[in-house]
Each structure stands twice: as C-alpha cells, then as structure tokens.
Amino acid sequence: MANNKPVMDIVVRGTGEISSTLNEGDRIVRKKSVEYLQDTIEILPDAPYIKTFIKPLSKLSEITTGPEMLMVYYFMQYLSYDSGILSLPNGRYLTRSHIAAELEQSERQVDRTIESLKEKEVLKKVLGARREVSIIVNPWLFMRGKRINKTLHAMFKNSRWAKVYSIKRGDPGG
C-alpha cells in the first residue's frame, strides 16, 4: 500500500494559496523532461547493456594489444551487476578453460593475457570461499548498471583508471 503522508505543499506565488500537496514518494516531472521523452524512443528496453567510460577507454586502447582488447570486449558479456565479477548466466564464475574454448586459445595464452590485464589494472583475480577464482573487472572502465557495491569500489578506487577523471574530494566517485 502506498504511503500518502503529505510532505510538501505547492503554493501559488501571487496569492499564497495552496494549490496542491506532494505526498511521500511523489515526483515532479518537468515539461522539458516530458518533451524529451515524447521526442525520443527507447530501444531494446529489456536487453542488458554495459556502461563504458570514454576517457579511460581511449587511454586503455593506447596501452593494450589486440589480443588484450579482444579479451576485454569478450569479458563484457559476462559482467555482473554491482560486483563486477565475470560469471556465466547460471551464476558460476567464468573460468579460464571456458574462455580458452570460446576464444579458441590455449589456457596458457588466456593466462598470459589475463596477467597482462591485471598489471594494467583492468581486472583482478580473487580466490573465493570455495577456492574458486573469480575475475573482477575495474568499474572505472566498464560496468553493468548504475551502481557498484562498496567492496568493488574499494578494490579499484586507487587504480590508474579511477584517476582518469578529476574527482573532487568527498565525491563518492573517488
């Protein structure tokens, strides 16, 4: 059931008369927003997407090899919300044998590329509770959704990619 607790009155400027009341949870939609929505079309509203940051991506392309960028783009399809962990649709972590099979590479080549991407702070490997290795992508390069969990933030907040944008002190982005 919606909470209809009044939180604010809308007052007519000239008369001081209360013309309406806003209840808890109400939103004001500005005319400009309505016009924008009328003039745009949302495509594939239910399809998953990846958020990519342009400045770091440009710098990343300057320091990576072709095979490294291939792997980075390959990883995007497995990126989890909030955590940045690479996982299969069934929830299991993406493994090097799975990567090798899909990219038609040896596990040794996959390991070398992952190690190089770790050195470039694109990702980290973490040993989980069940002794499974998870690969976690730096959210200052790519992420799924709008928010990340605090553990992921702490893991990469001092990376070279987090420093690409000038972030003001106290800003939760840094």
SERO-4910 file (N, C-alpha, C, O; in steps of 0.05 Angstrom, whole numbers):
BEGIN
 pado doro    nc1    nc2    nc3   cac1   cac2   cac3    cc1    cc2    cc3    oc1    oc2    oc3
  Met    A     17    -24      0      0      0      0     18     25      0     37     26     15
  Ala    A     11     44    -16     27     69    -19     23     86      6      1     87     18
  Asn    A     44     99     14     43    117     37     36    145     27     50    156     11
  Asn    A     13    156     36      3    182     27      9    204     47     -8    222     50
  Lys    A     31    202     60     39    222     80     47    248     66     66    248     51
  Pro    A     32    270     71     39    296     58     66    305     68     72    305     92
  Val    A     83    314     49    110    324     56    115    352     47    133    365     57
  Met    A     99    362     27    104    389     17     79    400      4     63    385     -8
  Asp    A     74    426      7     52    439     -7     63    455    -30     85    466    -29
  Ile    A     47    457    -51     53    474    -74     36    499    -71     11    497    -70
  Val    A     49    522    -70     35    547    -64     36    565    -89     56    567   -102
  Val    A     13    578    -95     11    597   -116     26    622   -107     20    634    -87
  Arg    A     46    630   -123     63    652   -116     48    678   -110     54    690    -89
  Gly    A     31    686   -126     17    712   -123     -3    713    -99     -5    733    -86
  Thr    A    -17    691    -94    -38    691    -74    -30    677    -48    -43    682    -27
  Gly    A    -11    660    -49     -3    645    -25    -22    622    -20    -19    608      0
  Glu    A    -40    617    -39    -59    595    -36    -46    568    -42    -30    566    -60
  Ile    A    -52    547    -26    -41    521    -31    -57    508    -54    -81    505    -52
  Ser    A    -43    502    -76    -56    491    -99    -55    461   -100    -72    448   -113
  Ser    A    -35    449    -87    -33    420    -87    -14    412    -65      0    428    -53
  Thr    A    -14    386    -59      3    375    -38     18    352    -50      7    335    -65
  Leu    A     44    350    -44     60    328    -52     62    308    -29     68    316     -6
  Asn    A     57    283    -35     58    262    -14     85    248    -17     98    249    -37
  Glu    A     92    234      5    117    218      5    117    200    -20     98    185    -24
  Gly    A    139    200    -35    142    183    -58    133    197    -84    139    186   -106
  Asp    A    119    220    -83    111    234   -107    136    245   -121    156    251   -108
  Arg    A    134    249   -147    155    261   -163    144    283   -180    121    283   -188
  Ile    A    160    303   -185    153    325   -203    166    320   -229    191    316   -230
  Val    A    151    320   -251    163    316   -278    161    343   -292    139    354   -296
  Arg    A    183    354   -300    184    380   -313    176    377   -342    179    356   -355
  Lys    A    165    399   -353    156    400   -380    178    392   -399    173    377   -419
  Lys    A    203    401   -394    226    395   -411    231    364   -412    238    353   -433
  Ser    A    227    351   -389    230    322   -388    209    308   -404    215    289   -419
  Val    A    184    317   -402    162    305   -417    167    309   -447    163    290   -462
  Glu    A    176    333   -455    181    337   -484    203    320   -494    202    309   -516
  Tyr    A    224    316   -478    247    299   -485    237    270   -489    243    257   -509
  Leu    A    221    260   -471    211    233   -473    193    229   -497    192    208   -509
  Gln    A    178    250   -504    160    248   -527    176    248   -553    166    237   -573
  Asp    A    200    260   -553    216    262   -578    237    240   -580    254    241   -598
  Thr    A    238    221   -562    258    200   -562    244    173   -561    221    170   -554
  Ile    A    259    153   -569    249    125   -569    270    108   -554    294    110   -560
  Glu    A    260     92   -536    278     74   -521    280     48   -537    260     36   -544
  Ile    A    305     40   -544    308     16   -559    317     -7   -541    332     -2   -522
  Leu    A    308    -30   -546    315    -54   -531    314    -50   -501    334    -54   -487
  Pro    A    291    -42   -490    290    -34   -462    296    -57   -443    304    -52   -420
  Asp    A    293    -82   -451    298   -104   -433    325   -118   -438    332   -138   -425
  Ala    A    340   -109   -458    365   -121   -465    387   -111   -446    388    -87   -439
  Pro    A    405   -129   -437    426   -120   -420    446   -102   -435    449   -104   -459
  Tyr    A    459    -84   -421    478    -66   -433    501    -61   -414    499    -66   -390
  Ile    A    523    -52   -425    547    -46   -410    552    -16   -411    549     -3   -432
  Lys    A    559     -4   -388    566     24   -387    597     25   -391    612     12   -377
  Thr    A    605     42   -410    634     45   -416    641     75   -413    626     92   -422
  Phe    A    663     80   -400    671    108   -397    692    115   -419    711    101   -422
  Ile    A    687    137   -433    701    144   -457    731    151   -452    748    140   -465
  Lys    A    736    168   -432    764    176   -428    782    152   -421    803    149   -433
  Pro    A    775    136   -401    792    113   -396    794     93   -419    815     81   -423
  Leu    A    772     89   -434    773     71   -456    793     80   -477    808     64   -488
  Ser    A    794    106   -482    813    117   -501    842    112   -491    859    104   -507
  Lys    A    847    116   -466    874    111   -455    880     81   -455    903     73   -459
  Leu    A    860     65   -449    864     36   -449    873     26   -477    890      9   -479
  Ser    A    860     37   -497    867     28   -525    896     35   -532    907     23   -550
  Glu    A    907     55   -519    935     63   -524    955     43   -512    978     42   -521
  Ile    A    947     29   -491    967     12   -477    961    -18   -479    976    -34   -468
  Thr    A    941    -26   -494    934    -54   -496    940    -64   -524    941    -49   -544
  Thr    A    945    -90   -525    949   -104   -551    922   -112   -562    902   -111   -549
  Gly    A    922   -121   -587    898   -131   -600    886   -154   -584    861   -154   -579
  Pro    A    902   -175   -577    890   -197   -561    879   -189   -534    860   -200   -524
  Glu    A    892   -169   -522    882   -159   -496    854   -146   -500    836   -150   -484
  Met    A    852   -129   -520    826   -115   -525    805   -135   -533    781   -132   -525
  Leu    A    812   -156   -548    793   -177   -555    782   -190   -530    758   -194   -527
  Met    A    800   -195   -511    791   -208   -486    774   -189   -469    754   -197   -457
  Val    A    782   -163   -469    766   -143   -454    737   -142   -465    718   -143   -450
  Tyr    A    735   -141   -491    708   -140   -503    693   -166   -499    669   -166   -495
  Tyr    A    707   -188   -500    695   -214   -495    684   -215   -466    662   -225   -462
  Phe    A    699   -204   -447    690   -205   -419    665   -189   -414    649   -196   -397
  Met    A    660   -168   -430    637   -151   -425    610   -166   -423    593   -159   -407
  Gln    A    607   -187   -439    582   -202   -440    577   -217   -414    554   -225   -408
  Tyr    A    598   -221   -398    596   -237   -373    597   -219   -348    598   -230   -326
  Leu    A    597   -193   -351    599   -175   -329    574   -175   -312    552   -171   -322
  Ser    A    577   -179   -286    555   -179   -267    548   -151   -257    565   -134   -256
  Tyr    A    523   -147   -250    514   -122   -237    528   -120   -210    534   -140   -197
  Asp    A    533    -96   -201    542    -89   -174    570    -98   -167    586    -83   -156
  Ser    A    577   -123   -174    602   -135   -164    625   -134   -184    648   -136   -176
  Gly    A    619   -132   -209    640   -132   -230    651   -159   -235    670   -162   -251
  Ile    A    640   -180   -223    650   -207   -226    642   -218   -254    619   -213   -262
  Leu    A    660   -232   -267    653   -245   -292    641   -272   -286    653   -289   -275
  Ser    A    615   -275   -294    602   -300   -289    584   -308   -312    574   -292   -327
  Leu    A    579   -334   -314    562   -346   -334    532   -341   -327    527   -334   -304
  Pro    A    514   -344   -346    485   -340   -339    475   -357   -316    456   -349   -302
  Asn    A    488   -380   -311    480   -397   -289    491   -389   -262    486   -401   -242
  Gly    A    507   -367   -262    518   -356   -238    546   -366   -231    559   -354   -213
  Arg    A    555   -386   -245    583   -396   -240    603   -377   -251    598   -363   -271
  Tyr    A    626   -375   -238    647   -358   -247    657   -366   -275    658   -390   -281
  Leu    A    665   -347   -290    677   -352   -316    705   -363   -311    721   -351   -297
  Thr    A    711   -386   -323    736   -400   -319    755   -396   -343    746   -390   -365
  Arg    A    780   -400   -338    800   -397   -359    795   -419   -381    800   -413   -404
  Ser    A    786   -442   -373    781   -463   -393    757   -455   -411    757   -461   -435
  His    A    737   -442   -399    714   -433   -415    723   -411   -434    716   -410   -457
  Ile    A    739   -392   -424    750   -370   -440    766   -382   -463    762   -374   -486
  Ala    A    784   -400   -457    801   -412   -478    785   -426   -499    790   -422   -523
  Ala    A    764   -440   -491    747   -454   -511    733   -435   -529    732   -438   -553
  Glu    A    721   -414   -517    705   -395   -533    723   -378   -551    715   -371   -573
  Leu    A    746   -371   -541    764   -354   -557    783   -370   -575    799   -359   -590
  Glu    A    781   -396   -573    798   -415   -588    827   -408   -583    843   -405   -602
  Gln    A    834   -406   -558    862   -401   -549    870   -423   -529    853   -436   -518
  Ser    A    896   -425   -525    905   -444   -504    900   -431   -477    899   -407   -475
  Glu    A    898   -447   -456    895   -437   -429    920   -421   -421    918   -401   -406
  Arg    A    943   -428   -431    968   -414   -426    966   -385   -437    973   -366   -424
  Gln    A    955   -383   -462    952   -356   -474    932   -340   -459    936   -316   -455
  Val    A    910   -352   -450    890   -338   -434    903   -328   -408    898   -305   -401
  Asp    A    918   -345   -395    932   -337   -370    950   -313   -375    951   -295   -359
  Arg    A    966   -314   -397    984   -291   -403    969   -265   -407    977   -244   -397
  Thr    A    947   -267   -422    932   -243   -427    919   -232   -402    919   -208   -397
  Ile    A    908   -250   -386    895   -241   -360    916   -229   -342    911   -208   -330
  Glu    A    940   -241   -341    962   -229   -324    969   -201   -334    974   -184   -318
  Ser    A    971   -198   -360    977   -172   -371    955   -151   -364    961   -128   -358
  Leu    A    930   -160   -366    908   -142   -360    907   -135   -330    899   -114   -322
  Lys    A    916   -154   -313    919   -149   -284    940   -127   -280    935   -109   -264
  Glu    A    963   -130   -293    984   -110   -290    975    -82   -298    984    -62   -288
  Lys    A    957    -81   -318    947    -55   -328    922    -46   -312    910    -26   -319
  Glu    A    916    -60   -290    894    -53   -272    866    -54   -285    848    -39   -277
  Val    A    863    -70   -306    837    -73   -319    820    -93   -303    796    -90   -302
  Leu    A    833   -112   -290    818   -132   -275    835   -142   -252    859   -137   -250
  Lys    A    822   -157   -234    836   -171   -212    825   -200   -211    802   -205   -220
  Lys    A    842   -217   -201    833   -245   -196    831   -248   -166    849   -240   -151
  Val    A    809   -260   -156    804   -263   -128    797   -292   -122    781   -303   -136
  Leu    A    808   -303   -101    802   -330    -93    778   -329    -75    778   -316    -54
  Gly    A    756   -343    -83    732   -343    -67    731   -364    -45    751   -378    -40
  Ala    A    709   -365    -31    705   -382     -8    708   -412    -15    718   -428      1
  Arg    A    699   -419    -39    701   -447    -47    726   -453    -64    727   -471    -80
  Arg    A    746   -436    -59    772   -438    -73    769   -435   -103    786   -445   -119
  Glu    A    748   -422   -112    744   -416   -140    755   -388   -145    752   -370   -129
  Val    A    768   -385   -168    779   -359   -175    758   -343   -191    746   -353   -210
  Ser    A    754   -319   -182    736   -301   -197    752   -279   -209    772   -270   -198
  Ile    A    744   -270   -233    756   -248   -247    737   -224   -243    714   -226   -249
  Ile    A    749   -202   -234    732   -178   -229    743   -155   -246    767   -150   -246
  Val    A    725   -141   -260    732   -120   -278    731    -93   -264    713    -88   -247
  Asn    A    750    -76   -271    752    -49   -259    727    -33   -268    724    -29   -292
  Pro    A    711    -23   -250    686     -9   -257    691     19   -269    673     31   -280
  Trp    A    716     29   -266    722     55   -278    727     53   -308    730     73   -322
  Leu    A    727     28   -318    728     23   -347    701     14   -358    691     26   -377
  Phe    A    690     -7   -345    665    -18   -354    649    -27   -330    660    -36   -310
  Met    A    623    -24   -332    606    -35   -310    578    -40   -322    571    -30   -343
  Arg    A    563    -56   -308    535    -61   -315    518    -48   -295    520    -53   -271
  Gly    A    499    -31   -304    482    -17   -286    493     10   -278    512     20   -290
  Lys    A    481     23   -258    489     50   -249    505     50   -224    519     70   -218
  Arg    A    504     29   -208    517     29   -182    534      4   -178    530    -17   -191
  Ile    A    554      7   -161    571    -16   -154    571    -20   -124    565     -1   -109
  Asn    A    578    -44   -115    579    -48    -86    605    -36    -75    624    -30    -89
  Lys    A    605    -32    -49    627    -18    -36    653    -34    -37    675    -22    -37
  Thr    A    651    -60    -37    675    -76    -39    689    -72    -66    714    -69    -67
  Leu    A    674    -71    -88    685    -66   -114    697    -38   -116    719    -35   -127
  His    A    684    -19   -104    694      8   -103    721      9    -89    740     21    -99
  Ala    A    723     -3    -66    748     -3    -50    770    -18    -66    793    -10    -64
  Met    A    763    -38    -80    783    -54    -94    797    -38   -116    821    -43   -121
  Phe    A    783    -20   -129    794     -6   -152    796     24   -149    805     38   -168
  Lys    A    789     36   -126    787     65   -124    814     79   -127    814    103   -134
  Asn    A    836     65   -123    862     77   -127    876     69   -153    900     74   -156
  Ser    A    861     56   -171    873     47   -196    878     71   -214    866     93   -210
  Arg    A    895     67   -234    900     88   -253    875     97   -268    873    120   -276
  Trp    A    856     79   -271    832     85   -286    812    102   -270    798    118   -281
  Ala    A    813     99   -243    796    116   -226    806    144   -226    791    163   -220
  Lys    A    832    148   -232    844    174   -231    843    189   -258    852    212   -260
  Val    A    831    177   -278    830    190   -305    813    215   -303    819    235   -315
  Tyr    A    791    213   -288    774    237   -285    782    252   -260    790    239   -240
  Ser    A    782    278   -261    788    294   -237    764    292   -219    743    303   -225
  Ile    A    768    279   -196    746    276   -177    751    293   -153    773    292   -141
  Lys    A    731    309   -145    733    327   -123    733    311    -96    721    290    -95
  Arg    A    747    321    -77    748    309    -50    720    306    -39    703    324    -42
  Gly    A    714    283    -28    688    278    -15    668    267    -35    646    258    -27
  Asp    A    674    268    -61    656    257    -81    657    226    -79    679    214    -79
  Pro    A    634    213    -77    633    184    -74    645    169    -98    651    146    -96
  Gly    A    649    183   -120    661    171   -144    690    164   -139    701    147   -153
  Gly    A    703    178   -121    732    173   -117    737    163    -90    760    158    -83
***
